[in-house]
């Protein structure tokens, strides 16, 4: 019974798990932003690249 109580009170590794969850949340948020804004960013780069040949040095 004492071993079970010690296991429940043991907090080793909790911080690493928390950092892992935070990193996963950031990755999901970043993927959502890229998916949402990807088309707009592509359009902006295409517009800029279309005007580059017309630019004179």
N, CA, C and O atoms as a Tripos MOL2 file, in Angstrom:
@<TRIPOS>MOLECULE
protein
  228   227    57     0     0
PROTEIN
NO_CHARGES

@<TRIPOS>ATOM
      1 N           0.8150   -1.1910    0.0000 N.3       1 UNK1
      2 CA          0.0000    0.0000    0.0000 C.3       1 UNK1
      3 C           0.8670    1.2660    0.0000 C.2       1 UNK1
      4 O           0.5370    2.2620   -0.6440 O.2       1 UNK1
      5 N           1.9610    1.2040    0.7250 N.am      2 UNK2
      6 CA          2.8700    2.3570    0.7820 C.3       2 UNK2
      7 C           3.4840    2.6300   -0.5950 C.2       2 UNK2
      8 O           3.7050    3.7840   -0.9620 O.2       2 UNK2
      9 N           3.7550    1.5790   -1.3430 N.am      3 UNK3
     10 CA          4.3330    1.7450   -2.6770 C.3       3 UNK3
     11 C           3.3640    2.4860   -3.5940 C.2       3 UNK3
     12 O           3.7900    3.3130   -4.4000 O.2       3 UNK3
     13 N           2.0900    2.2040   -3.4840 N.am      4 UNK4
     14 CA          1.0850    2.8830   -4.3130 C.3       4 UNK4
     15 C           1.0100    4.3630   -3.9380 C.2       4 UNK4
     16 O           0.9280    5.2200   -4.8170 O.2       4 UNK4
     17 N           1.0370    4.6630   -2.6520 N.am      5 UNK5
     18 CA          1.0110    6.0590   -2.2060 C.3       5 UNK5
     19 C           2.2420    6.8100   -2.7050 C.2       5 UNK5
     20 O           2.1420    7.9550   -3.1450 O.2       5 UNK5
     21 N           3.3930    6.1680   -2.6350 N.am      6 UNK6
     22 CA          4.6220    6.7960   -3.1290 C.3       6 UNK6
     23 C           4.5540    7.0350   -4.6350 C.2       6 UNK6
     24 O           5.0140    8.0660   -5.1240 O.2       6 UNK6
     25 N           3.9850    6.0900   -5.3640 N.am      7 UNK7
     26 CA          3.8640    6.2340   -6.8130 C.3       7 UNK7
     27 C           2.9580    7.4130   -7.1670 C.2       7 UNK7
     28 O           3.2560    8.1740   -8.0890 O.2       7 UNK7
     29 N           1.8590    7.5630   -6.4380 N.am      8 UNK8
     30 CA          0.9210    8.6550   -6.7050 C.3       8 UNK8
     31 C           1.5540   10.0100   -6.3830 C.2       8 UNK8
     32 O           1.3110   10.9870   -7.0930 O.2       8 UNK8
     33 N           2.3540   10.0800   -5.3340 N.am      9 UNK9
     34 CA          2.9970   11.3330   -4.9330 C.3       9 UNK9
     35 C           4.2070   11.6870   -5.7950 C.2       9 UNK9
     36 O           4.6170   12.8460   -5.8350 O.2       9 UNK9
     37 N           4.7690   10.7210   -6.4700 N.am     10 UNK10
     38 CA          5.9800   10.9400   -7.2620 C.3      10 UNK10
     39 C           5.6560   11.8470   -8.4490 C.2      10 UNK10
     40 O           4.7650   11.5440   -9.2420 O.2      10 UNK10
     41 N           6.3770   12.9500   -8.5640 N.am     11 UNK11
     42 CA          6.1400   13.8980   -9.6520 C.3      11 UNK11
     43 C           7.3160   13.9710  -10.6240 C.2      11 UNK11
     44 O           7.3930   14.9110  -11.4150 O.2      11 UNK11
     45 N           8.2170   13.0170  -10.5840 N.am     12 UNK12
     46 CA          9.3370   13.0100  -11.5190 C.3      12 UNK12
     47 C           8.8110   12.8310  -12.9380 C.2      12 UNK12
     48 O           7.9670   11.9710  -13.1900 O.2      12 UNK12
     49 N           9.3030   13.6270  -13.8440 N.am     13 UNK13
     50 CA          8.9050   13.5090  -15.2380 C.3      13 UNK13
     51 C           7.6750   14.3120  -15.6020 C.2      13 UNK13
     52 O           7.3430   14.4170  -16.7830 O.2      13 UNK13
     53 N           6.9940   14.8780  -14.6330 N.am     14 UNK14
     54 CA          5.7830   15.6430  -14.9250 C.3      14 UNK14
     55 C           6.1190   16.8740  -15.7590 C.2      14 UNK14
     56 O           5.3820   17.2120  -16.6850 O.2      14 UNK14
     57 N           7.2110   17.5410  -15.4450 N.am     15 UNK15
     58 CA          7.5970   18.7330  -16.1860 C.3      15 UNK15
     59 C           7.9050   18.3960  -17.6360 C.2      15 UNK15
     60 O           7.5280   19.1440  -18.5380 O.2      15 UNK15
     61 N           8.5760   17.2940  -17.8700 N.am     16 UNK16
     62 CA          8.8820   16.8860  -19.2430 C.3      16 UNK16
     63 C           7.6040   16.6090  -20.0170 C.2      16 UNK16
     64 O           7.5000   16.9610  -21.1920 O.2      16 UNK16
     65 N           6.6430   15.9880  -19.3760 N.am     17 UNK17
     66 CA          5.3650   15.7150  -20.0400 C.3      17 UNK17
     67 C           4.6470   17.0230  -20.3500 C.2      17 UNK17
     68 O           4.0710   17.1760  -21.4270 O.2      17 UNK17
     69 N           4.6790   17.9610  -19.4180 N.am     18 UNK18
     70 CA          4.0390   19.2570  -19.6560 C.3      18 UNK18
     71 C           4.6880   19.9790  -20.8350 C.2      18 UNK18
     72 O           3.9930   20.5400  -21.6830 O.2      18 UNK18
     73 N           6.0210   19.9650  -20.8870 N.am     19 UNK19
     74 CA          6.7010   20.5960  -22.0190 C.3      19 UNK19
     75 C           6.3480   19.8970  -23.3290 C.2      19 UNK19
     76 O           6.1930   20.5560  -24.3570 O.2      19 UNK19
     77 N           6.2220   18.5930  -23.3050 N.am     20 UNK20
     78 CA          5.8230   17.8580  -24.5000 C.3      20 UNK20
     79 C           4.4290   18.2400  -24.9630 C.2      20 UNK20
     80 O           4.1910   18.3970  -26.1610 O.2      20 UNK20
     81 N           3.5110   18.3880  -24.0250 N.am     21 UNK21
     82 CA          2.1490   18.7950  -24.3800 C.3      21 UNK21
     83 C           2.1160   20.2150  -24.9340 C.2      21 UNK21
     84 O           1.3790   20.4990  -25.8790 O.2      21 UNK21
     85 N           2.9090   21.1000  -24.3500 N.am     22 UNK22
     86 CA          2.9760   22.4730  -24.8580 C.3      22 UNK22
     87 C           3.5490   22.4920  -26.2720 C.2      22 UNK22
     88 O           3.0360   23.2050  -27.1350 O.2      22 UNK22
     89 N           4.6030   21.7190  -26.5180 N.am     23 UNK23
     90 CA          5.1940   21.6490  -27.8580 C.3      23 UNK23
     91 C           4.1960   21.0940  -28.8670 C.2      23 UNK23
     92 O           4.1260   21.5750  -29.9980 O.2      23 UNK23
     93 N           3.4260   20.0920  -28.4680 N.am     24 UNK24
     94 CA          2.4170   19.5240  -29.3620 C.3      24 UNK24
     95 C           1.3340   20.5490  -29.6700 C.2      24 UNK24
     96 O           0.8790   20.6400  -30.8110 O.2      24 UNK24
     97 N           0.9200   21.3120  -28.6860 N.am     25 UNK25
     98 CA         -0.0940   22.3410  -28.8920 C.3      25 UNK25
     99 C           0.4070   23.4230  -29.8380 C.2      25 UNK25
    100 O          -0.3360   23.8870  -30.7030 O.2      25 UNK25
    101 N           1.6560   23.8240  -29.6780 N.am     26 UNK26
    102 CA          2.2410   24.8210  -30.5740 C.3      26 UNK26
    103 C           2.3160   24.2810  -31.9970 C.2      26 UNK26
    104 O           2.0460   25.0120  -32.9500 O.2      26 UNK26
    105 N           2.6770   23.0180  -32.1500 N.am     27 UNK27
    106 CA          2.7560   22.4130  -33.4840 C.3      27 UNK27
    107 C           1.3880   22.3760  -34.1510 C.2      27 UNK27
    108 O           1.2760   22.6470  -35.3460 O.2      27 UNK27
    109 N           0.3560   22.0460  -33.3980 N.am     28 UNK28
    110 CA         -1.0010   22.0080  -33.9560 C.3      28 UNK28
    111 C          -1.4430   23.4120  -34.3570 C.2      28 UNK28
    112 O          -2.0390   23.5950  -35.4180 O.2      28 UNK28
    113 N          -1.1560   24.4010  -33.5180 N.am     29 UNK29
    114 CA         -1.5230   25.7780  -33.8390 C.3      29 UNK29
    115 C          -0.7860   26.2660  -35.0780 C.2      29 UNK29
    116 O          -1.3750   26.9350  -35.9280 O.2      29 UNK29
    117 N           0.4920   25.9400  -35.1860 N.am     30 UNK30
    118 CA          1.2750   26.3380  -36.3540 C.3      30 UNK30
    119 C           0.7330   25.6950  -37.6240 C.2      30 UNK30
    120 O           0.6470   26.3490  -38.6630 O.2      30 UNK30
    121 N           0.3710   24.4310  -37.5470 N.am     31 UNK31
    122 CA         -0.2030   23.7460  -38.7070 C.3      31 UNK31
    123 C          -1.5190   24.3900  -39.1160 C.2      31 UNK31
    124 O          -1.7950   24.5210  -40.3090 O.2      31 UNK31
    125 N          -2.3290   24.7890  -38.1560 N.am     32 UNK32
    126 CA         -3.6030   25.4390  -38.4680 C.3      32 UNK32
    127 C          -3.3820   26.7880  -39.1420 C.2      32 UNK32
    128 O          -4.0990   27.1390  -40.0790 O.2      32 UNK32
    129 N          -2.3950   27.5430  -38.6740 N.am     33 UNK33
    130 CA         -2.0980   28.8440  -39.2730 C.3      33 UNK33
    131 C          -1.5970   28.6710  -40.6980 C.2      33 UNK33
    132 O          -2.0150   29.4020  -41.5960 O.2      33 UNK33
    133 N          -0.7120   27.7160  -40.9090 N.am     34 UNK34
    134 CA         -0.1710   27.4800  -42.2520 C.3      34 UNK34
    135 C          -1.2830   27.0430  -43.2000 C.2      34 UNK34
    136 O          -1.3290   27.4840  -44.3480 O.2      34 UNK34
    137 N          -2.1670   26.1890  -42.7280 N.am     35 UNK35
    138 CA         -3.2690   25.7260  -43.5760 C.3      35 UNK35
    139 C          -4.2120   26.8760  -43.9090 C.2      35 UNK35
    140 O          -4.7020   26.9750  -45.0340 O.2      35 UNK35
    141 N          -4.4630   27.7390  -42.9380 N.am     36 UNK36
    142 CA         -5.3850   28.8520  -43.1490 C.3      36 UNK36
    143 C          -4.7900   29.9250  -44.0520 C.2      36 UNK36
    144 O          -5.4690   30.4190  -44.9520 O.2      36 UNK36
    145 N          -3.5480   30.2880  -43.8280 N.am     37 UNK37
    146 CA         -2.9350   31.3920  -44.5610 C.3      37 UNK37
    147 C          -2.1180   30.9510  -45.7680 C.2      37 UNK37
    148 O          -1.6130   31.7980  -46.5060 O.2      37 UNK37
    149 N          -1.9780   29.6720  -45.9820 N.am     38 UNK38
    150 CA         -1.1310   29.1740  -47.0620 C.3      38 UNK38
    151 C          -1.5170   29.6970  -48.4300 C.2      38 UNK38
    152 O          -0.6520   30.1040  -49.2050 O.2      38 UNK38
    153 N          -2.7970   29.6910  -48.7350 N.am     39 UNK39
    154 CA         -3.2670   30.1670  -50.0360 C.3      39 UNK39
    155 C          -3.0040   31.6430  -50.2380 C.2      39 UNK39
    156 O          -2.6240   32.0660  -51.3300 O.2      39 UNK39
    157 N          -3.2040   32.4280  -49.2000 N.am     40 UNK40
    158 CA         -2.9770   33.8700  -49.2990 C.3      40 UNK40
    159 C          -1.4950   34.1830  -49.4840 C.2      40 UNK40
    160 O          -1.1360   35.0690  -50.2590 O.2      40 UNK40
    161 N          -0.6560   33.4710  -48.7880 N.am     41 UNK41
    162 CA          0.7880   33.6850  -48.9310 C.3      41 UNK41
    163 C           1.2430   33.2900  -50.3310 C.2      41 UNK41
    164 O           2.0630   33.9770  -50.9400 O.2      41 UNK41
    165 N           0.7120   32.1840  -50.8380 N.am     42 UNK42
    166 CA          1.0600   31.7440  -52.1900 C.3      42 UNK42
    167 C           0.6420   32.7910  -53.2110 C.2      42 UNK42
    168 O           1.4010   33.0920  -54.1330 O.2      42 UNK42
    169 N          -0.5520   33.3480  -53.0590 N.am     43 UNK43
    170 CA         -1.0290   34.3720  -53.9850 C.3      43 UNK43
    171 C          -0.1400   35.6120  -53.9480 C.2      43 UNK43
    172 O           0.1460   36.2000  -54.9910 O.2      43 UNK43
    173 N           0.2910   36.0040  -52.7750 N.am     44 UNK44
    174 CA          1.1490   37.1790  -52.6540 C.3      44 UNK44
    175 C           2.4890   36.9530  -53.3500 C.2      44 UNK44
    176 O           2.9670   37.8330  -54.0650 O.2      44 UNK44
    177 N           3.0990   35.7900  -53.1510 N.am     45 UNK45
    178 CA          4.3740   35.5010  -53.8110 C.3      45 UNK45
    179 C           4.2060   35.3920  -55.3210 C.2      45 UNK45
    180 O           5.0880   35.8170  -56.0680 O.2      45 UNK45
    181 N           3.0970   34.8350  -55.7830 N.am     46 UNK46
    182 CA          2.8590   34.7420  -57.2230 C.3      46 UNK46
    183 C           2.6910   36.1270  -57.8370 C.2      46 UNK46
    184 O           3.1710   36.3740  -58.9430 O.2      46 UNK46
    185 N           2.0200   37.0290  -57.1350 N.am     47 UNK47
    186 CA          1.8420   38.3900  -57.6410 C.3      47 UNK47
    187 C           3.1810   39.1110  -57.7380 C.2      47 UNK47
    188 O           3.4400   39.8150  -58.7140 O.2      47 UNK47
    189 N           4.0160   38.9420  -56.7480 N.am     48 UNK48
    190 CA          5.3380   39.5800  -56.7680 C.3      48 UNK48
    191 C           6.1950   38.9940  -57.8770 C.2      48 UNK48
    192 O           6.8590   39.7360  -58.6010 O.2      48 UNK48
    193 N           6.1900   37.6720  -58.0210 N.am     49 UNK49
    194 CA          7.0300   37.0510  -59.0480 C.3      49 UNK49
    195 C           6.5250   37.3620  -60.4500 C.2      49 UNK49
    196 O           7.3160   37.3780  -61.3930 O.2      49 UNK49
    197 N           5.2450   37.6050  -60.6080 N.am     50 UNK50
    198 CA          4.7190   37.9570  -61.9300 C.3      50 UNK50
    199 C           5.1860   39.3420  -62.3550 C.2      50 UNK50
    200 O           5.3280   39.6030  -63.5500 O.2      50 UNK50
    201 N           5.4210   40.2180  -61.4170 N.am     51 UNK51
    202 CA          5.8510   41.5740  -61.7540 C.3      51 UNK51
    203 C           7.3630   41.7120  -61.8550 C.2      51 UNK51
    204 O           7.8420   42.7470  -62.3170 O.2      51 UNK51
    205 N           8.1190   40.7260  -61.4460 N.am     52 UNK52
    206 CA          9.5810   40.8280  -61.5050 C.3      52 UNK52
    207 C          10.1230   40.9140  -62.9250 C.2      52 UNK52
    208 O          11.0200   41.7240  -63.1620 O.2      52 UNK52
    209 N           9.6400   40.1350  -63.8790 N.am     53 UNK53
    210 CA         10.1900   40.2830  -65.2320 C.3      53 UNK53
    211 C           9.9330   41.6730  -65.8190 C.2      53 UNK53
    212 O          10.7030   42.1360  -66.6610 O.2      53 UNK53
    213 N           8.8680   42.3360  -65.3880 N.am     54 UNK54
    214 CA          8.5500   43.6590  -65.9050 C.3      54 UNK54
    215 C           9.4380   44.7430  -65.2960 C.2      54 UNK54
    216 O           9.5400   45.8390  -65.8470 O.2      54 UNK54
    217 N          10.0630   44.4570  -64.1980 N.am     55 UNK55
    218 CA         10.9210   45.4540  -63.5470 C.3      55 UNK55
    219 C          12.2120   45.6160  -64.3410 C.2      55 UNK55
    220 O          12.7980   44.6400  -64.8080 O.2      55 UNK55
    221 N          12.6370   46.8510  -64.4820 N.am     56 UNK56
    222 CA         13.8700   47.1090  -65.2240 C.3      56 UNK56
    223 C          14.9680   47.4860  -64.2380 C.2      56 UNK56
    224 O          14.7380   48.2710  -63.3180 O.2      56 UNK56
    225 N          16.1490   46.9350  -64.4270 N.am     57 UNK57
    226 CA         17.2540   47.2320  -63.5000 C.3      57 UNK57
    227 C          17.7520   48.6450  -63.6000 C.2      57 UNK57
    228 O          18.6750   49.0270  -62.8810 O.2      57 UNK57
@<TRIPOS>BOND
     1     1     2 1
     2     2     3 1
     3     3     4 2
     4     3     5 am
     5     5     6 1
     6     6     7 1
     7     7     8 2
     8     7     9 am
     9     9    10 1
    10    10    11 1
    11    11    12 2
    12    11    13 am
    13    13    14 1
    14    14    15 1
    15    15    16 2
    16    15    17 am
    17    17    18 1
    18    18    19 1
    19    19    20 2
    20    19    21 am
    21    21    22 1
    22    22    23 1
    23    23    24 2
    24    23    25 am
    25    25    26 1
    26    26    27 1
    27    27    28 2
    28    27    29 am
    29    29    30 1
    30    30    31 1
    31    31    32 2
    32    31    33 am
    33    33    34 1
    34    34    35 1
    35    35    36 2
    36    35    37 am
    37    37    38 1
    38    38    39 1
    39    39    40 2
    40    39    41 am
    41    41    42 1
    42    42    43 1
    43    43    44 2
    44    43    45 am
    45    45    46 1
    46    46    47 1
    47    47    48 2
    48    47    49 am
    49    49    50 1
    50    50    51 1
    51    51    52 2
    52    51    53 am
    53    53    54 1
    54    54    55 1
    55    55    56 2
    56    55    57 am
    57    57    58 1
    58    58    59 1
    59    59    60 2
    60    59    61 am
    61    61    62 1
    62    62    63 1
    63    63    64 2
    64    63    65 am
    65    65    66 1
    66    66    67 1
    67    67    68 2
    68    67    69 am
    69    69    70 1
    70    70    71 1
    71    71    72 2
    72    71    73 am
    73    73    74 1
    74    74    75 1
    75    75    76 2
    76    75    77 am
    77    77    78 1
    78    78    79 1
    79    79    80 2
    80    79    81 am
    81    81    82 1
    82    82    83 1
    83    83    84 2
    84    83    85 am
    85    85    86 1
    86    86    87 1
    87    87    88 2
    88    87    89 am
    89    89    90 1
    90    90    91 1
    91    91    92 2
    92    91    93 am
    93    93    94 1
    94    94    95 1
    95    95    96 2
    96    95    97 am
    97    97    98 1
    98    98    99 1
    99    99   100 2
   100    99   101 am
   101   101   102 1
   102   102   103 1
   103   103   104 2
   104   103   105 am
   105   105   106 1
   106   106   107 1
   107   107   108 2
   108   107   109 am
   109   109   110 1
   110   110   111 1
   111   111   112 2
   112   111   113 am
   113   113   114 1
   114   114   115 1
   115   115   116 2
   116   115   117 am
   117   117   118 1
   118   118   119 1
   119   119   120 2
   120   119   121 am
   121   121   122 1
   122   122   123 1
   123   123   124 2
   124   123   125 am
   125   125   126 1
   126   126   127 1
   127   127   128 2
   128   127   129 am
   129   129   130 1
   130   130   131 1
   131   131   132 2
   132   131   133 am
   133   133   134 1
   134   134   135 1
   135   135   136 2
   136   135   137 am
   137   137   138 1
   138   138   139 1
   139   139   140 2
   140   139   141 am
   141   141   142 1
   142   142   143 1
   143   143   144 2
   144   143   145 am
   145   145   146 1
   146   146   147 1
   147   147   148 2
   148   147   149 am
   149   149   150 1
   150   150   151 1
   151   151   152 2
   152   151   153 am
   153   153   154 1
   154   154   155 1
   155   155   156 2
   156   155   157 am
   157   157   158 1
   158   158   159 1
   159   159   160 2
   160   159   161 am
   161   161   162 1
   162   162   163 1
   163   163   164 2
   164   163   165 am
   165   165   166 1
   166   166   167 1
   167   167   168 2
   168   167   169 am
   169   169   170 1
   170   170   171 1
   171   171   172 2
   172   171   173 am
   173   173   174 1
   174   174   175 1
   175   175   176 2
   176   175   177 am
   177   177   178 1
   178   178   179 1
   179   179   180 2
   180   179   181 am
   181   181   182 1
   182   182   183 1
   183   183   184 2
   184   183   185 am
   185   185   186 1
   186   186   187 1
   187   187   188 2
   188   187   189 am
   189   189   190 1
   190   190   191 1
   191   191   192 2
   192   191   193 am
   193   193   194 1
   194   194   195 1
   195   195   196 2
   196   195   197 am
   197   197   198 1
   198   198   199 1
   199   199   200 2
   200   199   201 am
   201   201   202 1
   202   202   203 1
   203   203   204 2
   204   203   205 am
   205   205   206 1
   206   206   207 1
   207   207   208 2
   208   207   209 am
   209   209   210 1
   210   210   211 1
   211   211   212 2
   212   211   213 am
   213   213   214 1
   214   214   215 1
   215   215   216 2
   216   215   217 am
   217   217   218 1
   218   218   219 1
   219   219   220 2
   220   219   221 am
   221   221   222 1
   222   222   223 1
   223   223   224 2
   224   223   225 am
   225   225   226 1
   226   226   227 1
   227   227   228 2
@<TRIPOS>SUBSTRUCTURE
     1 UNK1         2 RESIDUE 1 A UNK
     2 UNK2         6 RESIDUE 1 A UNK
     3 UNK3        10 RESIDUE 1 A UNK
     4 UNK4        14 RESIDUE 1 A UNK
     5 UNK5        18 RESIDUE 1 A UNK
     6 UNK6        22 RESIDUE 1 A UNK
     7 UNK7        26 RESIDUE 1 A UNK
     8 UNK8        30 RESIDUE 1 A UNK
     9 UNK9        34 RESIDUE 1 A UNK
    10 UNK10       38 RESIDUE 1 A UNK
    11 UNK11       42 RESIDUE 1 A UNK
    12 UNK12       46 RESIDUE 1 A UNK
    13 UNK13       50 RESIDUE 1 A UNK
    14 UNK14       54 RESIDUE 1 A UNK
    15 UNK15       58 RESIDUE 1 A UNK
    16 UNK16       62 RESIDUE 1 A UNK
    17 UNK17       66 RESIDUE 1 A UNK
    18 UNK18       70 RESIDUE 1 A UNK
    19 UNK19       74 RESIDUE 1 A UNK
    20 UNK20       78 RESIDUE 1 A UNK
    21 UNK21       82 RESIDUE 1 A UNK
    22 UNK22       86 RESIDUE 1 A UNK
    23 UNK23       90 RESIDUE 1 A UNK
    24 UNK24       94 RESIDUE 1 A UNK
    25 UNK25       98 RESIDUE 1 A UNK
    26 UNK26      102 RESIDUE 1 A UNK
    27 UNK27      106 RESIDUE 1 A UNK
    28 UNK28      110 RESIDUE 1 A UNK
    29 UNK29      114 RESIDUE 1 A UNK
    30 UNK30      118 RESIDUE 1 A UNK
    31 UNK31      122 RESIDUE 1 A UNK
    32 UNK32      126 RESIDUE 1 A UNK
    33 UNK33      130 RESIDUE 1 A UNK
    34 UNK34      134 RESIDUE 1 A UNK
    35 UNK35      138 RESIDUE 1 A UNK
    36 UNK36      142 RESIDUE 1 A UNK
    37 UNK37      146 RESIDUE 1 A UNK
    38 UNK38      150 RESIDUE 1 A UNK
    39 UNK39      154 RESIDUE 1 A UNK
    40 UNK40      158 RESIDUE 1 A UNK
    41 UNK41      162 RESIDUE 1 A UNK
    42 UNK42      166 RESIDUE 1 A UNK
    43 UNK43      170 RESIDUE 1 A UNK
    44 UNK44      174 RESIDUE 1 A UNK
    45 UNK45      178 RESIDUE 1 A UNK
    46 UNK46      182 RESIDUE 1 A UNK
    47 UNK47      186 RESIDUE 1 A UNK
    48 UNK48      190 RESIDUE 1 A UNK
    49 UNK49      194 RESIDUE 1 A UNK
    50 UNK50      198 RESIDUE 1 A UNK
    51 UNK51      202 RESIDUE 1 A UNK
    52 UNK52      206 RESIDUE 1 A UNK
    53 UNK53      210 RESIDUE 1 A UNK
    54 UNK54      214 RESIDUE 1 A UNK
    55 UNK55      218 RESIDUE 1 A UNK
    56 UNK56      222 RESIDUE 1 A UNK
    57 UNK57      226 RESIDUE 1 A UNK
